[in-house]
Amino acid sequence: MNASRHAIVLALALAGPALAAAGAPQTVRFASADGTVLVGYVFEPSGSPAPHPAVVMLHGRAGPYSSNVNGRCTRIGADIVSPCTATTLSQRHQQWGRYWAEHGHLAILVDSFGPRGKAHGFGRGTHDNPERADVNERSVRPLDAVGALRYLRTRSDIDASRIALQGWSNGGSTALNTIARDAQEPGSRAALVLYPGCGPKAVIAQAYATTVPLLALIAGDDEEVSPGACERLLERARRGGSPIAWSTYPGATHGFDDPGTRPQAIEANRAARDDALRRAVDFVTNPPH
């Protein structure tokens, strides 16, 4: 099967009945590095022996839940209660969690917002909203990523030397900040980021550097963050010796991997999504050094 056909078959499998048949992920709780008790959703692989490689998934500014329900989330202590649960995660997060599980990785989606009373997420153009300050991607959410890394290392079914990060948009910026050379948690094997914000408000330093292999997948027609800002930041870091690669998808928009009907009506988004799914597991499994 050629690469293009493989990507199409994979995308159809992820978007189809297999999603419903696989069941909801396991809900777990663990501490952020700032002490906040977080909620995580674990997608476990089947049919492959432990210990497993793992991926920490970091949601974007809309939060981890479906837009159909996230405005109605409530909280009791550290617990998010119906309708925001493991059964109402967004299509994007279901897609990727099951992708990793089907490829032998345990994936954990970290809810940074719900335990802090913001499970509803945020709309476009709200980056300067004061309500986002205590869930920001520069100083708060990287601590959540560190908490997830530490939690996974306590599990006997995880290969602690093979834990990667994946982030989307705001979560992509979070991943960039987590692996920044002066801030990284030891042990991240690789980082995969999709359409991250790379400007001064999103990334802790424009003189960016990392020792962790990084692959950034950028939307060429991104209407929410600047693709040019990311290309410039990553190119400076690459020239400085950081193990960084990226691809920019012409015509693709922010959220190009969302399997929903509207995003996938754009041909460039379909092509970008298929390419991202084709490349992700190879990069995380065998990151360049």
LUMLUM-22489 format. One line per 8 residues: number of its first residue (from 1); their letters; for each residue x, y, z of N, C-alpha, C. Coordinates in Angstrom, 3 decimals, always signed. Each point is the difference from the previous one (the first is absolute). Layout:
<sites>
NUM> a> X,Y,Z,X,Y,Z,X,Y,Z  ...
</sites>
This chain:
<sites>
1> mnasrhai> +0.853,-1.194,+0.000,-0.853,+1.194,+0.000,+0.885,+1.238,+0.000  -0.237,+0.937,-0.944,+0.849,+1.185,-0.034,-0.361,+0.942,+1.137  +0.881,+1.013,+0.220,-0.170,+0.878,+1.166,-1.301,+0.774,-0.054  -0.377,+0.472,-1.204,-1.228,+0.793,-0.126,-1.225,-0.844,+0.334  -0.029,-1.213,-0.555,-1.144,-0.865,+0.271,-0.049,-0.391,+1.475  +1.190,-0.247,+0.570,+0.045,-0.345,+1.426,-0.586,+1.120,+0.854  +0.340,+1.247,-0.340,-0.506,+1.133,+0.770,-1.512,+0.106,-0.099  -0.532,-0.235,-1.193,-1.449,+0.094,-0.199,-0.718,-1.080,+0.801
9> vlalalag> +0.527,-1.233,-0.095,-0.623,-1.101,+0.747,+0.056,+0.263,+1.495  +1.143,+0.488,+0.476,+0.143,+0.306,+1.423,-0.986,+1.065,+0.435  -0.134,+1.053,-0.803,-0.909,+1.090,+0.366,-1.436,-0.496,+0.065  -0.392,-0.824,-0.953,-1.362,-0.524,-0.002,-0.239,-0.888,+1.215  +0.993,-0.791,+0.335,-0.156,-0.876,+1.161,-0.151,+0.794,+1.278  +0.758,+1.082,+0.112,-0.065,+0.815,+1.207,-1.320,+0.731,+0.119  -0.555,+0.432,-1.127,-1.196,+0.820,+0.017,-1.273,-0.815,+0.035  +0.087,-1.314,-0.236,-1.187,-0.804,-0.171,-0.474,-0.716,+1.239
17> palaaaga> -0.705,-1.148,-0.190,-0.616,-0.702,+1.110,+0.981,-0.472,+1.062  +1.277,-0.148,-0.357,+0.968,-0.469,+0.994,+0.074,+0.934,+1.196  -0.284,+1.278,-0.209,+0.038,+0.943,+1.113,-1.026,-0.377,+1.057  -1.219,-0.247,-0.427,-1.052,-0.334,+0.950,+0.248,-1.362,+0.644  +0.535,-0.947,-0.804,+0.178,-1.355,+0.499,+1.099,-0.089,+1.049  +0.965,+0.915,-0.063,+1.159,-0.110,+0.880,-0.331,+0.334,+1.448  -1.093,+0.694,+0.260,-0.370,+0.350,+1.355,+0.704,+1.236,+0.496  -0.433,+0.481,+1.162,+0.555,+1.228,+0.561,+1.335,-0.288,+0.666
25> pqtvrfas> +0.891,+0.990,+0.005,+1.274,-0.181,+0.703,-0.207,-0.022,+1.508  +1.002,-0.469,+0.708,-0.019,-0.041,+1.462,+0.259,+1.402,+0.549  -0.727,+0.379,+1.039,+0.209,+1.282,+0.659,+0.925,-0.187,+1.193  +1.057,+0.822,+0.052,+0.958,-0.069,+1.112,+0.189,+1.394,+0.564  +0.605,+0.063,+1.172,+0.322,+1.276,+0.638,+1.447,-0.018,+0.457  +0.654,+1.121,-0.129,+1.399,+0.115,+0.393,+0.282,+1.472,+0.270  +1.131,+0.272,+0.589,+0.333,+1.373,+0.387,+0.832,+0.694,-1.062  -0.366,+1.232,-0.305,+0.871,+0.875,-0.760,+1.219,+0.317,+0.849
33> adgtvlvg> +1.055,+0.478,-0.640,+1.181,+0.418,+0.766,-0.296,+1.203,+0.879  -1.141,+0.685,-0.215,-0.373,+1.105,+0.899,-0.937,-0.465,+1.109  -0.276,-1.312,+0.066,-0.831,-0.556,+1.056,-1.458,-0.172,-0.349  -0.476,+0.607,-1.085,-1.391,-0.151,-0.416,-0.289,-1.454,-0.352  -1.108,-0.533,+0.489,-0.400,-1.354,-0.362,-0.676,+0.054,-1.365  +0.597,-0.667,-0.960,-0.469,+0.043,-1.375,-0.767,-1.268,-0.356  -0.783,+0.110,-1.068,-0.700,-1.138,-0.578,+0.714,-0.388,-1.287  +0.195,-1.294,-0.199,+0.579,-0.493,-1.241,-0.845,-1.124,-0.565
41> yvfepsgs> +0.049,-0.156,-1.314,-0.752,-1.052,-0.686,+0.996,-0.903,-0.707  +0.027,-1.275,+0.394,+1.022,-0.933,-0.452,-0.566,-0.943,-1.055  +0.650,+0.001,-1.155,-0.307,-0.921,-1.086,+1.064,-1.103,+0.043  -0.405,-1.212,+0.340,+0.941,-1.086,+0.186,+0.100,-0.862,-1.241  +1.220,-0.385,-0.363,+0.162,-0.903,-1.153,-0.440,-1.407,+0.365  -0.405,-0.740,-0.997,-0.356,-1.398,+0.223,+0.798,-0.859,-0.980  +0.349,-1.174,+0.435,+0.693,-0.917,-0.884,+1.491,+0.218,-0.094  +0.554,+0.945,+0.763,+1.448,+0.198,-0.005,+0.497,-0.111,+1.431
49> paphpavv> +1.152,-0.617,+0.198,+0.480,-0.242,+1.360,+0.506,+1.270,+0.674  -0.196,+0.081,+1.310,+0.570,+1.090,+0.791,+1.472,-0.318,+0.266  +0.810,+1.008,+0.288,-0.391,+1.404,+0.152,-0.170,+0.706,-1.342  -0.942,+0.960,-0.020,-0.343,+0.692,-1.224,+0.710,+1.353,-0.083  +0.297,+0.461,-1.213,+0.303,+1.418,-0.164,-1.268,+0.806,+0.249  +0.144,+1.278,+0.254,-1.167,+0.805,+0.367,+0.076,+1.380,-0.636  -1.165,+0.630,-0.095,-0.116,+1.354,-0.528,-0.881,+0.814,+0.940  +0.499,+1.149,+0.415,-0.789,+0.966,+0.774,-0.631,+0.970,-0.989
57> mlhgragp> -1.328,+0.053,-0.024,-0.718,+0.852,-0.945,-0.494,+1.256,+0.712  +0.272,+1.160,-0.609,-0.304,+1.300,+0.595,-0.980,+0.750,-0.896  -1.214,+0.182,+0.495,-1.070,+0.594,-0.803,+0.249,+1.482,-0.282  -0.770,+0.534,-0.935,+0.088,+1.407,-0.342,-0.894,+0.871,+0.860  -0.161,+1.270,-0.410,-0.718,+0.974,+0.841,-1.496,-0.308,+0.112  -0.541,-0.860,-0.864,-1.419,-0.358,+0.111,-0.241,-1.077,+1.043  +1.063,-0.575,+0.564,-0.144,-1.039,+1.003,-0.135,-1.371,-0.616  -0.112,-1.039,+0.822,-0.003,-1.374,-0.504,-1.353,-0.525,-0.451
65> yssnvngr> -1.075,+0.726,+0.302,-1.330,-0.566,-0.198,-0.650,+0.503,-1.288  -1.021,-0.732,-0.430,-0.759,+0.382,-1.181,-0.621,+1.375,+0.186  +0.007,+0.792,-1.055,-0.627,+1.324,+0.068,-1.495,-0.095,+0.233  -0.575,-1.167,-0.210,-1.433,-0.184,+0.240,-0.350,-0.010,+1.486  +0.998,-0.266,+0.846,-0.295,-0.142,+1.429,+0.844,+0.885,+0.902  +1.144,+0.500,-0.483,+0.938,+0.603,+0.946,-0.537,+1.245,+0.692  -0.978,+0.657,-0.591,-0.587,+1.154,+0.667,-0.874,-0.351,+1.180  -0.280,-1.284,+0.198,-0.876,-0.445,+1.087,+0.734,-0.811,+1.057
73> ctrigadi> +1.329,+0.041,-0.034,+0.775,-0.752,+0.987,-0.137,+0.641,+1.378  -0.008,-0.826,+1.017,+0.018,+0.485,+1.373,+1.102,-0.727,+0.751  +0.316,+0.492,+1.181,+1.103,-0.567,+0.769,-0.406,-0.148,+1.454  +0.370,-1.138,+0.586,-0.153,-0.223,+1.441,+1.381,-0.360,+0.532  +0.630,+0.911,+0.717,+1.372,-0.223,+0.428,+0.900,-0.177,-1.197  +0.755,-1.090,-0.019,+0.898,-0.276,-1.119,-0.701,-0.763,-1.108  -1.263,-0.361,+0.195,-0.689,-0.851,-0.962,-0.833,+0.804,-0.982  +0.172,-0.320,-1.282,-0.867,+0.539,-1.031,-1.192,-0.943,-0.098
81> vspctatt> -1.208,+0.548,-0.021,-1.183,-0.853,-0.053,-0.732,+0.232,-1.308  -0.904,-0.930,-0.299,-0.726,-0.032,-1.260,-0.470,+1.403,-0.390  +0.058,+0.327,-1.293,+0.265,-0.889,-1.140,+1.449,-0.052,-0.462  +0.932,+0.569,+0.728,+1.398,-0.021,-0.441,+0.731,-1.155,+0.656  +0.079,-1.105,-0.722,+0.600,-1.229,+0.515,+0.811,-0.652,-1.113  +0.502,-1.190,+0.297,+0.754,-0.754,-0.999,-0.829,-0.319,-1.231  -1.316,-0.002,+0.153,-0.865,-0.357,-1.137,-0.306,+1.194,-0.897  +0.373,+1.205,+0.415,-0.345,+1.182,-0.799,+1.245,+0.790,-0.412
89> lsqrhqqw> +1.126,-0.686,-0.125,+1.187,+0.653,-0.531,-0.230,+0.385,-1.453  +0.728,+0.990,-0.458,-0.158,+0.444,-1.381,+0.422,-1.101,-0.969  -0.493,+0.098,-1.229,+0.356,-0.979,-1.018,+1.508,-0.047,-0.228  +0.626,+1.171,+0.022,+1.443,+0.051,-0.235,+0.753,-0.819,+1.042  -0.353,+0.168,+1.277,+0.721,-0.692,+1.048,-0.311,-1.493,+0.014  -1.229,-0.371,-0.314,-0.316,-1.413,-0.149,+0.818,-0.617,-1.131  +0.047,+0.712,-1.113,+0.739,-0.482,-1.161,+1.451,-0.302,+0.348  +0.658,+0.959,+0.622,+1.417,-0.166,+0.278,+0.257,-0.990,+1.135
97> grywaehg> -0.831,+0.000,+1.028,+0.188,-0.961,+1.080,-0.071,-1.421,-0.509  -0.951,-0.268,-0.874,-0.148,-1.346,-0.540,+1.060,-0.306,-1.049  +0.448,+1.015,-0.696,+1.121,-0.169,-0.926,+1.214,-0.536,+0.757  +0.351,+0.660,+1.111,+1.174,-0.434,+0.750,-0.204,-1.400,+0.566  -1.181,-0.265,+0.548,-0.266,-1.319,+0.570,+0.095,-1.089,-1.064  -0.509,+0.276,-1.192,+0.053,-0.979,-1.084,+1.434,-0.247,-0.467  +0.883,+0.947,+0.298,+1.405,-0.149,-0.382,+0.876,-0.356,+1.206  -0.601,-0.561,+1.038,+0.765,-0.547,+1.101,+0.442,+0.983,+1.058
105> hlailvds> -0.471,+1.248,-0.083,+0.349,+1.009,+0.991,-1.155,+0.215,+0.974  +0.326,+0.206,+1.268,-1.003,+0.486,+0.940,-0.036,+1.521,-0.115  -1.180,+0.562,-0.140,-0.140,+1.451,-0.116,-0.830,+0.527,+1.152  +0.420,+1.134,+0.547,-0.769,+0.651,+1.056,-0.292,+1.431,-0.411  -1.277,+0.336,-0.070,-0.439,+1.363,-0.297,-0.190,+0.730,+1.321  +0.732,+1.076,+0.188,-0.009,+0.753,+1.254,-1.028,+1.134,-0.090  -0.938,+0.034,+0.932,-0.941,+1.123,+0.090,+0.593,+1.050,+0.923  +0.557,+1.047,-0.595,+0.566,+1.098,+0.797,-1.065,+0.978,+0.470
113> fgprgkah> -1.124,+0.062,-0.706,-0.989,+1.045,+0.240,-1.052,-0.389,+1.019  -0.580,-1.197,-0.132,-1.115,-0.385,+0.852,+0.296,+0.080,+1.484  +1.123,-0.580,+0.466,+0.291,+0.054,+1.434,+0.243,+1.411,+0.519  +0.174,+0.956,-0.899,+0.164,+1.395,+0.416,-1.264,+0.820,-0.289  -1.120,-0.717,-0.201,-1.284,+0.671,-0.182,-0.214,+0.617,-1.360  +0.747,-0.464,-1.029,-0.108,+0.597,-1.327,-0.192,-1.075,-1.070  -0.756,-1.041,+0.333,-0.207,-1.108,-0.934,-0.689,+0.445,-1.285  -0.651,+1.137,+0.044,-0.681,+0.525,-1.192,+0.971,+0.384,-1.097
121> gfgrgthd> +1.276,+0.199,+0.341,+0.960,+0.431,-1.002,-0.203,+1.446,-0.399  +0.657,+0.405,-1.070,-0.020,+1.396,-0.437,-0.142,+0.072,-1.516  -0.659,+1.049,-0.459,-0.182,+0.199,-1.420,+1.183,+0.697,-0.646  -0.073,+0.166,-1.293,+1.052,+0.700,-0.735,+0.059,+1.459,+0.416  +1.194,+0.551,-0.069,+0.176,+1.409,+0.303,-0.070,+0.332,+1.472  +0.206,-1.001,+0.868,-0.122,+0.238,+1.442,+1.345,-0.099,+0.718  +1.092,+0.037,-0.755,+1.306,-0.249,+0.625,+0.275,+0.955,+1.149  -0.454,+1.249,-0.098,+0.265,+0.988,+1.042,-1.093,+0.061,+1.059
129> nperadvn> -0.950,-0.941,-0.055,-1.055,-0.072,+1.007,+0.630,-0.283,+1.361  -0.234,+0.857,+1.020,+0.606,-0.230,+1.317,-0.321,-1.363,+0.588  -1.138,-0.571,-0.388,-0.406,-1.303,+0.529,+0.973,-1.102,-0.417  +0.784,+0.255,-1.051,+0.933,-1.015,-0.475,+1.352,+0.043,+0.715  +0.209,+1.012,+0.827,+1.317,+0.182,+0.610,+0.421,-1.194,+0.848  -0.952,-0.580,+0.749,+0.389,-1.089,+0.902,-0.045,-1.362,-0.672  -0.161,-0.024,-1.325,+0.165,-1.240,-0.770,+0.911,+0.268,-1.201  +0.892,+0.971,+0.133,+0.783,+0.421,-1.174,+1.048,-1.038,-0.380
137> ersvrpld> +0.428,+0.073,-1.265,+0.893,-0.987,-0.587,+1.480,+0.253,+0.280  +0.317,+1.145,+0.591,+1.395,+0.330,+0.272,+0.478,-0.500,+1.362  -0.818,+0.185,+1.034,+0.470,-0.307,+1.345,-0.852,-1.004,+0.761  -1.235,-0.254,-0.432,-0.896,-0.900,+0.736,-0.104,-1.366,-0.665  -0.391,-0.018,-1.252,-0.248,-1.282,-0.655,+1.255,-0.868,-0.157  +1.197,+0.575,-0.165,+1.179,-0.872,+0.010,+0.139,-0.794,+1.297  -0.466,+0.548,+1.120,+0.037,-0.735,+1.264,-0.953,-1.195,-0.040  -1.094,+0.143,-0.743,-0.924,-1.123,-0.175,+0.646,-1.099,-0.838
145> avgalryl> +0.727,+0.403,-1.046,+0.709,-0.987,-0.820,+1.025,-0.744,+0.839  +0.721,+0.724,+0.846,+0.978,-0.622,+0.891,-0.701,-0.975,+0.958  -1.153,+0.411,+0.536,-0.753,-0.887,+0.873,-0.397,-1.284,-0.692  -0.418,+0.103,-1.268,-0.378,-1.192,-0.765,+1.204,-0.895,-0.258  +1.144,+0.605,-0.332,+1.216,-0.785,-0.198,+0.367,-0.758,+1.274  -0.077,+0.679,+1.125,+0.338,-0.642,+1.272,-0.985,-1.117,+0.330  -1.296,+0.250,-0.263,-1.005,-1.025,+0.252,+0.276,-1.247,-0.833  +0.290,+0.185,-1.273,+0.240,-1.154,-0.864,+1.212,-0.799,+0.462
153> rtrsdida> +0.995,+0.685,+0.539,+1.201,-0.711,+0.449,-0.257,-0.851,+1.251  -1.128,+0.213,+0.655,-0.341,-0.845,+1.153,-0.691,-1.290,-0.423  -0.387,-0.092,-1.254,-0.763,-1.152,-0.469,+0.944,-1.090,-0.487  -0.227,-1.213,+0.469,+0.861,-1.116,-0.388,-0.212,-0.422,-1.447  -1.126,+0.428,-0.603,-0.268,-0.386,-1.389,+0.566,+1.000,-1.009  +0.784,+0.986,+0.462,+0.540,+1.037,-0.876,+1.524,-0.106,-0.052  +0.546,+0.136,-1.195,+1.437,+0.125,-0.200,+0.354,+1.465,+0.229  +0.579,+0.301,+1.151,+0.236,+1.392,+0.387,+0.975,+0.717,-0.915
161> srialqgw> +0.766,-0.740,-0.793,+0.944,+0.630,-0.918,-0.622,+0.334,-1.346  -1.283,-0.322,-0.167,-0.649,+0.181,-1.311,-1.341,+0.721,+0.164  +0.045,+1.155,+0.626,-1.206,+0.825,+0.170,+0.157,+1.267,-0.824  -0.965,+0.257,-0.870,+0.021,+1.166,-0.874,-1.133,+0.949,+0.368  +0.090,+1.210,-0.499,-1.052,+1.005,+0.147,-0.646,+0.265,-1.343  -1.301,+0.283,+0.025,-0.715,+0.473,-1.183,-0.906,+1.134,+0.426  -0.006,+1.090,-0.749,-0.872,+1.114,+0.342,-0.577,+0.662,-1.222  -1.183,+0.554,+0.182,-0.702,+0.707,-1.067,-0.165,+1.462,+0.392
169> snggstal> +0.347,+0.915,-0.893,-0.256,+1.426,+0.198,+0.588,+0.464,+1.340  -0.837,+0.438,+0.926,+0.458,+0.402,+1.326,+0.768,-1.138,+0.684  -0.459,-1.228,-0.204,+0.712,-1.150,+0.540,+1.315,-0.252,-0.710  +0.070,+0.379,-1.285,+1.269,-0.079,-0.702,+1.010,+0.973,+0.571  -0.450,+1.211,+0.308,+0.872,+0.974,+0.662,+0.435,-0.520,+1.360  -0.926,-0.649,+0.714,+0.326,-0.601,+1.289,+1.124,-1.019,-0.148  -0.092,-0.849,-1.026,+1.046,-0.991,-0.239,+1.329,+0.674,-0.309  -0.036,+1.058,-0.829,+1.235,+0.731,-0.307,+0.645,+0.528,+1.271
177> ntiardaq> -0.807,+0.549,+0.886,+0.542,+0.557,+1.244,+0.486,-1.097,+0.945  -0.664,-1.146,-0.016,+0.396,-1.095,+0.879,+1.381,-0.542,-0.369  +0.298,-0.055,-1.292,+1.283,-0.573,-0.437,+1.058,+1.059,-0.260  -0.306,+1.267,+0.252,+1.016,+1.039,-0.167,+1.222,-0.369,+0.825  +1.164,+0.299,-0.532,+1.248,-0.503,+0.578,+0.144,+0.303,+1.485  -0.431,+1.164,+0.422,+0.184,+0.382,+1.398,-1.181,-0.358,+0.887  -1.014,-0.675,-0.569,-1.201,-0.275,+0.792,-0.460,-1.445,-0.086  +0.666,-0.818,-0.790,-0.540,-1.321,-0.303,+0.036,-0.938,+1.188
185> epgsraal> -0.959,-0.900,+0.032,-0.006,-1.117,+0.926,+0.801,-1.122,-0.632  +1.023,-0.514,+0.649,+0.797,-1.063,-0.596,-0.857,-1.194,-0.396  +0.301,-0.592,-1.137,-0.643,-1.234,-0.389,-0.963,+0.100,-1.159  -0.338,+1.202,-0.472,-0.863,+0.110,-1.169,+0.758,-0.516,-1.212  -0.550,-0.990,-0.659,+0.687,-0.623,-1.134,-0.087,+0.854,-1.255  -1.143,+0.656,-0.178,-0.251,+0.790,-1.201,-1.227,+0.864,+0.260  -0.215,+0.971,-0.867,-1.196,+0.842,+0.093,-0.550,+0.225,-1.398  -1.293,-0.190,-0.139,-0.724,+0.217,-1.247,-1.010,+1.105,+0.247
193> vlypgcgp> +0.108,+1.105,-0.736,-0.917,+1.117,+0.223,-0.700,+0.354,-1.305  -1.292,+0.270,+0.104,-0.803,+0.366,-1.154,-0.517,+1.418,+0.169  +0.238,+0.816,-1.012,-0.407,+1.408,-0.081,+0.125,+0.726,+1.337  +1.216,+0.007,+0.592,+0.185,+0.695,+1.282,+0.081,+1.501,-0.178  -0.281,+0.744,+1.062,+0.340,+1.410,+0.039,+1.474,+0.139,+0.328  +0.706,+0.865,-0.721,+1.452,+0.128,+0.189,+0.429,+1.432,+0.300  -0.942,+0.898,+0.190,+0.343,+1.389,+0.263,+0.449,+0.211,+1.431  +0.407,+1.226,+0.344,+0.506,+0.298,+1.340,-0.990,-0.269,+1.113
201> kaviaqay> -1.303,+0.078,-0.284,-0.987,-0.271,+1.037,-0.215,-1.492,+0.232  +0.494,-0.821,-0.926,-0.255,-1.434,+0.073,+1.217,-0.814,+0.406  +1.192,+0.429,-0.415,+1.221,-0.771,+0.231,+0.895,+0.781,+0.946  +0.631,-0.702,+0.924,+0.711,+0.679,+1.084,+1.221,+0.767,-0.476  +0.554,-0.354,-1.157,+1.170,+0.733,-0.499,+0.026,-0.063,-1.511  +0.196,+1.137,-0.648,+0.124,+0.000,-1.452,+1.380,-0.508,-0.430  +0.979,+0.062,+0.885,+1.284,-0.668,-0.236,-0.168,-1.441,+0.466  -0.777,-0.749,-0.740,-0.457,-1.312,+0.445,+1.078,-1.054,-0.238
209> attvplla> +0.071,-0.965,+0.914,+0.917,-1.124,-0.156,-0.547,-1.190,+0.764  +0.278,-1.189,-0.505,-0.398,-1.226,+0.672,+0.984,-1.100,-0.357  +0.128,-0.979,+0.880,+0.778,-1.190,-0.321,-0.907,-1.179,-0.343  -1.311,+0.198,+0.079,-0.980,-1.049,-0.272,-0.398,+0.058,-1.478  +0.057,-1.111,-0.728,-0.443,+0.013,-1.400,-1.433,+0.499,-0.118  -0.209,+0.928,-0.924,-1.285,+0.675,-0.150,-0.429,-0.030,-1.454  -1.257,-0.352,-0.240,-0.620,+0.114,-1.316,-1.208,+0.900,+0.129  -0.009,+1.085,-0.767,-1.121,+0.944,-0.001,-0.723,-0.090,-1.341
217> liagddee> -1.303,-0.125,+0.045,-0.839,-0.055,-1.187,-0.858,+1.253,-0.020  +0.232,+0.848,-0.996,-0.508,+1.365,-0.017,-1.038,+0.165,-1.097  -1.077,+0.711,+0.306,-1.049,+0.294,-0.980,+0.375,+1.255,-0.782  +0.171,-0.148,-1.310,+0.449,+1.123,-0.818,-0.977,+1.151,-0.059  -1.303,-0.293,+0.098,-1.026,+1.039,-0.016,-0.657,+0.118,+1.377  +0.812,-0.145,+1.035,-0.512,+0.065,+1.371,-0.615,+1.365,+0.261  -1.250,+0.000,+0.431,-0.736,+1.236,+0.247,+0.054,+0.405,+1.465  +0.711,-0.777,+0.831,+0.016,+0.274,+1.440,+1.391,+0.349,+0.517
225> vspgacer> +1.019,-0.677,-0.464,+1.377,+0.301,+0.392,+0.820,+0.213,-1.266  +1.163,+0.618,+0.154,+0.822,+0.339,-1.158,+0.915,-1.153,-0.388  -0.194,-0.599,-1.192,+0.941,-1.037,-0.432,+1.403,+0.554,-0.201  +0.090,+1.254,-0.467,+1.307,+0.611,-0.205,+0.779,+0.145,+1.288  -0.690,+0.359,+1.085,+0.674,+0.146,+1.285,+0.600,-1.333,+0.445  -0.713,-1.101,-0.236,+0.524,-1.313,+0.374,+1.182,-0.383,-0.878  -0.121,+0.241,-1.295,+1.101,-0.349,-0.889,+1.272,+0.748,+0.376  -0.137,+1.267,+0.335,+1.187,+0.791,+0.366,+0.600,-0.493,+1.314
233> llerarrg> -0.839,-0.249,+1.003,+0.493,-0.469,+1.289,+0.691,-1.354,-0.141  -0.619,-0.907,-0.749,+0.557,-1.337,-0.140,+1.271,+0.002,-0.832  +0.050,+0.833,-1.018,+1.206,+0.072,-0.824,+1.178,+0.542,+0.796  -0.241,+1.024,+0.821,+1.085,+0.507,+0.848,+0.502,-1.099,+0.935  -0.924,-0.734,+0.594,+0.393,-1.062,+0.917,+0.742,-1.122,-0.727  -0.474,-0.343,-1.190,+0.669,-1.061,-0.771,+1.425,+0.406,-0.350  +0.175,+1.235,-0.424,+1.349,+0.467,-0.332,+0.900,+0.037,+1.226  -0.599,+0.134,+1.165,+0.768,-0.012,+1.234,+0.323,-1.392,+0.505
241> gspiawst> -0.448,-1.019,-0.713,+0.338,-1.370,+0.366,-1.114,-0.808,+0.622  -1.182,+0.580,+0.172,-1.118,-0.761,+0.568,-0.506,-1.020,-1.015  -0.373,-1.224,+0.449,-0.458,-1.052,-0.911,-1.464,+0.205,-0.408  -0.208,+0.934,-0.899,-1.345,+0.452,-0.346,-0.254,-0.197,-1.490  -1.199,-0.465,-0.319,-0.475,-0.052,-1.380,-1.432,+0.497,-0.022  -0.430,+0.497,-1.130,-1.389,+0.422,-0.123,-0.450,-0.091,-1.438  -1.303,-0.061,-0.158,-0.635,+0.063,-1.310,-1.116,+1.015,+0.064  -0.119,+0.791,-1.042,-1.114,+0.939,-0.135,-0.886,-0.499,-1.122
249> ypgathgf> -1.289,-0.153,+0.283,-0.953,-0.517,-0.982,-0.718,+1.164,-0.684  +0.313,+0.288,-1.261,-0.663,+1.105,-0.694,-1.513,-0.208,-0.047  -0.742,+1.054,+0.304,-1.460,-0.048,-0.084,-0.684,-0.604,+1.203  +0.762,-0.656,+0.895,-0.616,-0.610,+1.187,-0.311,+1.072,+1.034  -1.072,-0.217,+0.743,-0.454,+0.965,+0.993,+0.229,-0.535,+1.416  -0.161,+0.873,+0.971,+0.157,-0.375,+1.411,-0.954,-1.148,+0.322  +0.529,-1.048,+0.630,-0.830,-1.153,+0.317,-0.192,-0.944,-1.172  +0.978,-0.052,-0.905,-0.173,-0.788,-1.221,-0.220,-1.482,+0.257
257> ddpgtrpq> +0.410,-0.512,+1.172,-0.167,-1.422,+0.290,-1.335,-0.342,+0.649  -0.817,+0.996,+0.281,-1.337,-0.247,+0.550,-0.784,-0.838,-1.006  -0.474,-1.205,+0.391,-0.696,-0.852,-0.966,-1.432,+0.412,-0.303  -0.446,+1.109,+0.561,-1.363,+0.461,-0.253,-0.233,+0.348,-1.462  -1.262,+0.052,-0.380,-0.375,+0.215,-1.396,+0.505,+1.335,-0.533  -0.161,+1.071,+0.771,+0.395,+1.325,-0.497,+1.501,+0.098,-0.262  +0.872,-0.363,+0.968,+1.433,+0.091,-0.299,+0.415,-0.894,-1.165  -0.581,-1.196,-0.079,+0.419,-0.931,-1.031,-0.639,+0.266,-1.355
265> aieanraa> -0.866,+1.007,-0.083,-0.517,+0.439,-1.299,+1.054,+0.766,-0.790  +1.066,+0.409,+0.672,+1.094,+0.734,-0.650,+1.058,-1.012,-0.442  +0.268,-0.044,-1.284,+0.909,-1.011,-0.542,+1.377,+0.058,+0.650  +0.513,+1.218,+0.212,+1.325,+0.133,+0.602,+0.019,-0.545,+1.421  -1.100,+0.116,+0.714,-0.071,-0.562,+1.353,+0.025,-1.525,-0.048  -0.715,-0.577,-0.949,+0.012,-1.467,-0.113,+1.410,-0.505,-0.280  +0.681,+0.676,-0.900,+1.366,-0.417,-0.332,+0.932,+0.160,+1.198  -0.146,+1.106,+0.731,+0.855,+0.239,+1.167,-0.285,-1.024,+1.087
273> rddalrra> -1.265,-0.288,+0.232,-0.365,-0.977,+1.024,+0.557,-1.374,-0.336  -0.155,-0.428,-1.251,+0.518,-1.298,-0.404,+1.516,-0.067,+0.182  +0.682,+1.086,-0.347,+1.461,+0.020,+0.139,+0.404,-0.042,+1.470  -0.714,+0.742,+0.844,+0.311,+0.004,+1.430,-0.173,-1.395,+0.597  -1.091,-0.677,-0.352,-0.235,-1.345,+0.506,+1.048,-0.983,-0.519  +0.424,+0.191,-1.226,+1.006,-0.886,-0.581,+1.353,+0.150,+0.680  +0.354,+1.242,+0.360,+1.348,+0.271,+0.498,+0.148,-0.111,+1.517  -1.099,+0.154,+0.725,+0.097,+0.176,+1.454,+0.671,-1.173,+0.699
281> vdfvtnpp> -0.477,-1.203,-0.248,+0.527,-1.135,+0.755,+1.457,-0.268,-0.361  +0.374,+0.201,-1.265,+1.389,-0.208,-0.383,+0.918,+0.989,+0.720  -0.444,+1.251,+0.089,+0.830,+1.009,+0.656,+0.147,-0.299,+1.486  -1.100,-0.306,+0.662,+0.054,-0.228,+1.446,+0.760,-1.288,+0.331  -0.135,-1.010,-0.855,+0.672,-1.271,+0.249,+1.498,+0.088,-0.265  +0.370,+0.726,-1.053,+1.407,+0.098,-0.396,+0.387,+1.460,-0.215  -0.008,+0.811,+1.053,+0.293,+1.415,-0.180,+1.453,+0.209,-0.428  +0.255,+0.947,-0.905,+1.379,+0.277,-0.404,+0.754,+0.677,+1.145
289> h> +1.299,-0.153,+0.008,+0.831,+0.621,+1.037,+1.151,+0.761,-0.655
</sites>
